[in-house]
C-alpha cells in the first residue's frame, strides 16, 4: 500500500519540483537580466554626467584659447576696452564663469611704473600690487623679483577686489603658474579660496593660459619670453551646476582632485535632490565606496576627468530616491506567473489523479461487487430455490411444522437478500452522489420498537436484545429510511458476531442538543489494527472466522450518518465486545 501511494504521488511530486525549479531558474535569470539592464542604464547615465562635465570644461578651455588668439593677433597689445568687448559675449553665454582676467608678468624694476599705470587706468587715486598675509588680510606685496598681478578683470562688479592681486604670492596658484609657463599649455590650480569670495567653504579653481612675447619652443625660451597669463576664474559649484542643469538622473557623486595632496582633494558633493554642490558634506572615504548592486566594484562607479594637466575623479552613488525608483517588476511577475502556472498544473494534476483514483475505486468496487454477488447473492437464492422446490415436491409428505420451518427459511433468505440489495443500492447511490436525504418528523419510541421487533426474529437462539427507551424520548427530524439502515445494520452486526447467549443493547438518549444511539454487544470485538478500515466497503476483520458477511454494513452506516451531518465512533476490544455510538443533530 505504501509503495502504491508513493508511485501515485510521483507525478505530483515531480511536477511540483519541476515547476518550482523552472520558476526559480526563470526568476533568477530575469532578476539577473533586470540587474544587468539597470547597471547598464546606470553606467550610461554616469557616462552622460561625466561627458557633460568634460564638455563644459572643454568649452572653458576653448574660450581661453580664443582670448589667447586675440592677444596673438594683436601682438599682445590688448587694451582694457578691447578685452572688455571681446569677453562680454562669452560671459553672457557661460554663467559658470566667475571672471576672465589678464595678469601680466611684472618685474621688480617695473613695479612702480606698473602701479602708476594701473591707478590711471582704474581711475583710483592709488593702486598697488598686493597679497594676502597669514590672517587673510590684503596687504602690499613684499619685494620679490617678479609679480603676476591681476590687471584686467571682467565682469568688474563683484570682482574688483581682485585688481592688483599678485597671483604668484599664493603657493597653490604659483604651482599652476609655473606649470603653465613651462609647458606652454593650459593648467588648472588645485582648490583655492578666491580673494573676492564672501562665502565660507566655497571651493574654486583658476585656469591659466600662458602668453609669450614671441614663439618659445624650449623650456628656457618659455621662461624667458613669458608675457603674462589669461586666466579664467571658476567656482566648482557653478561649473558643475551649469553642466548638469538639464540632467537630473537622481545620481549623487563626490568630486576629488587626485593631483592635489590627500587632505586637499575633496572638491564637493553633488546632491541630485537639490541639484547643488555642497562642500559642507563629510568627504566619503575613497577606499570604501558604498556597496550595492549598481556599484558592486569601485571601478564601475568611478570616472576621471583630465583638466588642464590635473585629474579629477568622480565617485558616483545612486541616491535613495534613485534606488527606490527601481523595483524588479519583471522578476516579481516571473515568480508569480511561475507559481501560478505550477499551482494550476498541480490543481489540474491533483483533480486528474483524484478522478483516476475515483475511477479505480469504482472499478475495484465493481469487481468486489461481482465477486460478492457471485457468492453472497447466490447463497440466499439457492436457499430460496431449494426450499421452494422441496416444499413443492414434498408438500403432502411434510408435516405442518416442517412446512412452517421451510417457509421461515425462505423468508429469512429473502430478508437477507433484500438487505444485501438495499445496502448495495445505498452505497452505489452514495458513490454516484444520488442518495437522497429526505428528513421528516419521526416518533422515535415506536420507530425503535419496530426495528427491535424486526431484528428479534433473526436473533440466534439464546441471544437477547434489550431496549429500554427513556420515558420522554422526543420526536426528531430525521430521514426515516437512512435511520432504519443505521439501526438495522448495527443491530444485525451485533447479533451476527455475538455468542449464542450474548446480550445486545440499544440505547437512545438526548444530550446537549443531539440524539445519541448506542449499540452494545458482547461479541468477538474488533482488532485495533482493523478499526481504521472497518468503514470501508467490503472490509472485514481478520477475526471473523466462518461468520458469513459482506463487509457492507458499517460502510452503509457511515454513509447514512454523514448525510445527517452526524458523528460515528467505535470502541472495541477483541473478545470483550463492541460499542458503536451514533450522534445525530436534533431538530425539535
RAWO-V894761 format. One record per backbone hydrogen bond with DSSP energy under -1.0 kcal/mol. CO is the residue of the C=O (numbers start at 0). NH is the residue of the N-H. E is the energy in kcal/mol with one decimal. If there is no record, write none. Layout:
BEGIN
CO,NH,E ; CO,NH,E
END
This chain:
BEGIN
0,4,-2.4 ; 1,5,-2.1 ; 2,6,-2.5 ; 3,7,-2.4 ; 4,8,-1.8 ; 8,12,-2.8 ; 9,13,-3.3 ; 10,14,-2.7 ; 11,15,-2.7 ; 12,16,-2.7 ; 13,17,-2.8 ; 14,18,-3.0 ; 15,19,-2.8 ; 16,20,-2.5 ; 17,21,-2.8 ; 18,22,-2.6 ; 19,23,-2.9 ; 20,24,-2.6 ; 21,25,-2.9 ; 22,26,-2.7 ; 23,27,-2.7 ; 24,28,-2.5 ; 25,29,-2.9 ; 26,30,-2.8 ; 27,31,-2.7 ; 28,32,-2.7 ; 29,33,-2.9 ; 30,34,-2.5 ; 31,35,-2.8 ; 32,36,-2.6 ; 33,37,-2.7 ; 34,38,-2.9 ; 35,39,-2.8 ; 36,40,-2.5 ; 37,41,-2.7 ; 38,42,-2.7 ; 39,43,-2.3 ; 40,44,-2.2 ; 41,45,-2.5 ; 42,46,-2.1 ; 43,47,-2.3 ; 44,48,-2.3 ; 45,49,-2.5 ; 46,50,-2.9 ; 47,51,-2.4 ; 48,52,-2.2 ; 49,53,-2.8 ; 50,54,-2.9 ; 51,55,-2.2 ; 52,56,-2.2 ; 53,57,-2.2 ; 54,58,-2.0 ; 55,59,-1.6 ; 56,60,-2.1 ; 57,61,-2.6 ; 58,62,-2.0 ; 59,63,-2.2 ; 60,64,-2.4 ; 61,65,-2.1 ; 62,66,-1.9 ; 63,67,-2.3 ; 64,68,-2.1 ; 65,69,-1.6 ; 66,70,-1.9 ; 67,71,-2.3 ; 68,72,-2.7 ; 69,73,-2.1 ; 70,75,-3.9 ; 71,74,-1.1 ; 73,76,-1.9 ; 78,82,-2.5 ; 79,83,-2.5 ; 80,84,-2.6 ; 81,85,-2.2 ; 82,86,-1.8 ; 86,90,-2.3 ; 87,91,-1.9 ; 88,92,-1.9 ; 89,93,-2.3 ; 93,96,-1.8 ; 98,232,-3.2 ; 99,153,-2.5 ; 100,230,-2.5 ; 101,150,-3.1 ; 101,151,-1.8 ; 102,228,-2.7 ; 105,146,-3.3 ; 109,113,-2.3 ; 110,114,-2.7 ; 111,115,-2.2 ; 112,116,-2.4 ; 113,117,-2.7 ; 114,118,-1.9 ; 115,119,-1.9 ; 116,120,-2.4 ; 117,121,-2.3 ; 118,122,-1.4 ; 128,140,-2.6 ; 129,165,-2.7 ; 130,138,-3.3 ; 132,135,-1.8 ; 136,132,-2.4 ; 138,130,-3.3 ; 144,107,-2.3 ; 146,105,-2.9 ; 147,166,-2.9 ; 149,163,-3.1 ; 151,101,-1.9 ; 153,99,-3.1 ; 155,158,-1.8 ; 158,161,-2.0 ; 159,162,-1.5 ; 161,164,-2.1 ; 163,129,-1.8 ; 164,149,-1.7 ; 165,168,-1.5 ; 166,169,-1.2 ; 169,173,-2.5 ; 170,174,-1.8 ; 171,175,-1.3 ; 172,176,-2.4 ; 173,177,-2.5 ; 174,178,-2.0 ; 175,179,-2.5 ; 176,180,-2.6 ; 177,181,-2.8 ; 178,182,-1.8 ; 179,183,-2.1 ; 186,207,-2.9 ; 191,203,-2.0 ; 193,196,-1.0 ; 202,235,-2.1 ; 203,191,-2.4 ; 204,233,-2.3 ; 205,188,-2.1 ; 206,231,-2.0 ; 207,186,-1.9 ; 208,229,-2.5 ; 210,226,-3.4 ; 210,227,-1.7 ; 217,221,-2.4 ; 218,222,-2.3 ; 219,223,-1.9 ; 220,224,-2.8 ; 224,212,-2.8 ; 226,104,-2.6 ; 227,210,-2.8 ; 228,102,-2.8 ; 229,208,-2.5 ; 230,100,-2.9 ; 231,206,-2.1 ; 232,97,-2.4 ; 232,98,-1.5 ; 233,204,-2.6 ; 234,238,-2.2 ; 235,239,-2.4 ; 236,240,-2.7 ; 237,241,-2.2 ; 238,242,-2.2 ; 239,243,-2.0 ; 243,246,-1.4 ; 249,318,-1.7 ; 251,316,-3.1 ; 252,269,-3.0 ; 253,314,-2.4 ; 254,266,-3.0 ; 254,267,-1.1 ; 255,312,-2.9 ; 260,263,-2.3 ; 261,264,-1.0 ; 264,256,-2.2 ; 267,254,-2.5 ; 268,277,-3.1 ; 269,252,-1.3 ; 270,274,-2.1 ; 270,275,-1.4 ; 275,270,-2.9 ; 277,268,-2.9 ; 284,287,-1.4 ; 297,300,-1.0 ; 298,301,-1.1 ; 300,315,-2.9 ; 302,313,-3.3 ; 304,311,-3.2 ; 307,187,-2.3 ; 309,306,-2.2 ; 310,257,-2.0 ; 311,304,-3.3 ; 312,255,-2.8 ; 313,302,-2.3 ; 314,253,-2.4 ; 316,251,-2.4 ; 318,322,-2.3 ; 319,323,-2.3 ; 320,324,-1.5 ; 326,328,-2.8 ; 327,331,-2.5 ; 328,332,-3.0 ; 329,333,-2.6 ; 330,334,-2.4 ; 331,335,-2.8 ; 332,336,-2.9 ; 333,337,-2.5 ; 334,338,-2.7 ; 335,339,-2.7 ; 336,340,-2.9 ; 337,341,-2.6 ; 338,342,-2.9 ; 339,343,-2.9 ; 340,344,-2.6 ; 341,345,-2.5 ; 342,346,-2.9 ; 343,347,-2.7 ; 344,348,-2.9 ; 345,349,-3.1 ; 346,350,-2.7 ; 347,351,-2.7 ; 348,352,-2.9 ; 349,353,-3.0 ; 350,354,-2.9 ; 351,355,-2.5 ; 352,356,-3.2 ; 353,357,-2.8 ; 354,358,-2.7 ; 355,359,-2.6 ; 356,360,-2.9 ; 357,361,-2.7 ; 358,362,-2.4 ; 359,363,-2.9 ; 360,364,-2.9 ; 361,365,-2.5 ; 362,366,-2.4 ; 363,367,-2.8 ; 364,368,-2.6 ; 365,369,-2.9 ; 366,370,-2.6 ; 367,371,-3.1 ; 368,372,-3.2 ; 369,373,-2.1 ; 371,374,-1.1 ; 371,375,-3.3 ; 374,378,-1.9 ; 376,380,-1.5 ; 377,381,-2.7 ; 378,382,-2.2 ; 379,383,-2.6 ; 380,384,-2.9 ; 381,385,-3.1 ; 382,386,-2.6 ; 383,387,-2.5 ; 384,388,-2.5 ; 385,389,-2.6 ; 386,390,-2.5 ; 387,391,-2.2 ; 388,392,-2.7 ; 389,393,-2.4 ; 393,397,-1.9 ; 398,402,-2.6 ; 399,403,-2.3 ; 400,404,-2.3 ; 401,405,-2.4 ; 402,406,-2.4 ; 403,407,-2.5 ; 404,408,-2.3 ; 405,409,-2.1 ; 406,410,-2.5 ; 407,411,-2.9 ; 408,412,-2.6 ; 409,413,-2.3 ; 410,414,-2.7 ; 411,415,-2.6 ; 412,416,-2.5 ; 413,417,-2.9 ; 414,418,-3.0 ; 415,419,-2.4 ; 416,420,-2.5 ; 417,421,-2.5 ; 418,422,-2.7 ; 419,423,-2.3 ; 420,424,-2.6 ; 421,425,-2.4 ; 422,426,-2.5 ; 423,427,-2.7 ; 424,428,-2.8 ; 425,429,-2.3 ; 426,430,-2.7 ; 427,431,-1.8 ; 428,433,-3.1 ; 439,477,-2.2 ; 441,443,-1.0 ; 441,475,-2.1 ; 442,446,-1.9 ; 443,447,-2.9 ; 444,448,-2.1 ; 445,449,-2.0 ; 446,450,-1.8 ; 447,451,-2.7 ; 448,452,-2.7 ; 449,453,-1.9 ; 450,454,-2.1 ; 451,455,-2.1 ; 454,457,-1.5 ; 455,458,-1.1 ; 459,462,-2.1 ; 463,503,-3.2 ; 465,505,-2.6 ; 475,441,-3.5 ; 477,439,-2.9 ; 478,482,-2.7 ; 479,483,-2.2 ; 480,484,-2.1 ; 481,485,-2.3 ; 482,486,-2.5 ; 483,487,-2.8 ; 484,488,-2.0 ; 485,489,-2.1 ; 486,490,-2.7 ; 487,491,-2.5 ; 488,492,-2.4 ; 489,493,-2.3 ; 490,494,-2.3 ; 491,495,-2.6 ; 492,496,-2.2 ; 496,523,-1.7 ; 498,501,-1.7 ; 501,463,-2.1 ; 503,465,-3.6 ; 504,519,-2.3 ; 506,517,-2.7 ; 508,515,-3.1 ; 510,513,-1.2 ; 512,585,-1.4 ; 513,510,-2.5 ; 514,583,-2.6 ; 515,508,-2.1 ; 516,581,-3.1 ; 517,506,-2.8 ; 518,579,-2.2 ; 519,504,-2.8 ; 523,574,-3.0 ; 526,529,-1.4 ; 529,532,-1.4 ; 532,535,-2.1 ; 535,538,-1.7 ; 540,543,-1.0 ; 543,546,-1.8 ; 550,537,-1.7 ; 551,555,-2.4 ; 552,556,-2.2 ; 553,557,-2.6 ; 554,558,-1.9 ; 555,559,-2.5 ; 556,560,-2.5 ; 557,561,-2.6 ; 558,562,-1.7 ; 560,565,-2.5 ; 561,564,-1.5 ; 566,582,-2.7 ; 568,580,-2.9 ; 570,578,-2.9 ; 572,575,-2.4 ; 576,572,-1.5 ; 577,520,-2.2 ; 578,570,-2.7 ; 579,518,-2.1 ; 580,568,-2.4 ; 581,516,-3.1 ; 582,566,-2.6 ; 583,514,-2.9
END
